[in-house]
Amino acid sequence: MTPRVAKCHNGDEVIVYPEFHDALIGFAPLLPGDAIAAVYGDEKCIEILVRDNGMSREEAEEYFDFNVGNAYYGPGTPIFVSTVESVVGAMEAQGGVQ
């Protein structure tokens, strides 16, 4: 996974992971006044790693945590979030949502 710099809709430069295009949710600053950052769904990124790289679920989670989710590239580093759908899905799988 190699991040690249792309132009955002407003002309700002933003760091993106082309491999995770299907996991892209949108663009936002981490804090007011910060550089714009790409926002990705972490669960979808892990699913993409499994699908496209032949990793097991465990391997994909470890790879994501170590190489992607915790990487820092300076201002505009991508943001990875747990979406409502992924959290509710995990809770349902554990029998916690009625």
C-alpha positions in Angstrom: 0.0 0.0 0.0 1.6 3.2 -1.2 -0.2 6.5 -0.4 -0.2 9.1 -3.2 -0.9 12.8 -3.3 -4.0 13.8 -5.2 -6.0 17.0 -5.7 -9.2 17.4 -3.6 -12.4 18.9 -5.0 -11.3 22.4 -3.7 -7.8 22.2 -5.2 -6.1 21.2 -1.9 -3.6 18.3 -2.0 -4.8 15.3 -0.1 -3.0 12.0 0.7 -5.0 9.0 -0.7 -4.6 5.2 -0.9 -5.7 4.3 -4.5 -6.1 0.6 -3.4 -8.8 1.6 -0.9 -10.9 3.7 -3.3 -14.0 1.5 -2.5 -13.5 2.3 1.3 -13.4 6.1 0.8 -16.1 7.9 2.7 -15.2 11.5 2.0 -12.8 14.3 2.9 -12.5 16.3 6.1 -9.9 18.0 8.4 -9.0 16.1 11.6 -9.4 19.3 13.5 -10.8 22.7 12.4 -8.0 24.5 10.5 -6.1 21.3 9.7 -5.3 20.2 6.2 -8.0 18.2 4.4 -7.6 14.4 4.8 -9.2 11.4 3.1 -11.5 9.5 5.4 -11.8 5.7 5.0 -13.9 3.0 6.6 -11.4 0.8 8.4 -13.5 -2.4 8.1 -13.9 -1.9 4.3 -10.1 -1.5 4.0 -9.5 -4.8 5.8 -12.1 -6.5 3.5 -10.2 -5.1 0.5 -6.9 -6.4 1.9 -8.4 -9.9 2.2 -10.1 -9.8 -1.2 -7.2 -8.3 -3.2 -4.1 -9.7 -1.5 -5.1 -13.2 -0.5 -4.6 -12.4 3.2 -6.5 -14.1 6.0 -8.7 -11.9 8.1 -6.2 -12.0 10.9 -3.3 -11.1 8.5 -5.2 -8.3 7.0 -6.1 -6.8 10.4 -2.4 -7.0 11.5 -1.2 -5.5 8.3 -3.7 -2.7 8.4 -3.0 -1.8 12.0 0.8 -1.8 11.6 1.2 -0.4 8.1 -1.8 1.7 7.3 -4.1 2.7 10.2 -1.2 3.9 12.4 0.9 5.4 9.7 1.6 9.2 9.9 2.6 11.2 6.8 2.3 14.7 8.3 -0.6 17.1 7.7 -3.4 15.5 5.7 -2.6 11.9 6.8 -5.7 9.8 6.0 -8.2 9.2 8.7 -9.6 5.7 9.3 -13.0 5.4 11.1 -15.2 2.6 12.2 -18.5 3.2 10.4 -21.9 2.7 12.1 -22.6 -0.2 9.8 -19.4 -2.0 10.7 -19.9 -1.5 14.5 -23.6 -2.6 14.3 -22.7 -5.6 12.2 -20.0 -6.7 14.7 -22.5 -6.2 17.6 -25.2 -8.2 15.7 -22.7 -11.0 15.0 -22.0 -11.2 18.8 -25.8 -11.2 19.6 -25.7 -7.7 21.1 -28.2 -5.8 18.9 -31.8 -6.7 18.8 
